[in-house]
Amino acid sequence: MTRVPGSYWDSDEHIGRVVVSQDAIRRRVAELGAQITADYGERPPLLVGVLKGAFIFMADLARAIRLPVEIDLMAIASYGSDTTSSGVVRIMKDVDTDLVGRDVLVVEDIIDSGVTLSYLQRYMWAHRPATLEVCALLVKSGPQRRDVDLRYVGFTIPPDFVIGYGLDVDQRYRNLRDICIYRPDGAPDD
């Protein structure tokens, strides 16, 4: 799949081919919302979005869930301004909501090595929620360094670094509507 010509992103040589189109995202988010609505029934979950990458996905997902969900946000750093994870996870902003006895659904943008998610799950379980599940928009194919337990997955993608729909490089490209490969040197996609 290639980018649609005529957009304001056409002149940016760092944006590669489309990995997941905005139409595919829209359809999958609706499906995930319906599945979460059915699974949680009368127990609306607390959605905990992981900033900054998941904010667009979480907003769309929250509107697709037909339950009176509550929302909280966390900020976790493991990438900095690089395109590879440092392997060091830091909580920059914690949740404001008491998690004890709550049905918590963590909303993540992308699962790469699994290191950040593994850390986050241990951290959240220490706050004694009744249940803890994860909804990830993207999971990179390939071996994860940590076993990850994901109840809801949007898409499995190749192990390329991607941008768009909340995903960034040094705070840029979050508002790109499709999810695209990032080409750091501007070279054509493989």
Secondary structure, DSSP 8 states (H G I E B T S, - for coil): ----TTSTTTT-TTEEEEEE-HHHHHHHHHHHHHHHHHHHTTS--EEEEEETTTHHHHHHHHHH--S--EEEEEEEES-TTSSS--S--EEEE--SS--TT-EEEEEEEEESSSHHHHHHHHHHHTT--SEEEEEEEEEESS--SS----SEEEEEE-SS-EEBTTB-BTTBSTT-SSEEEE-TT-----
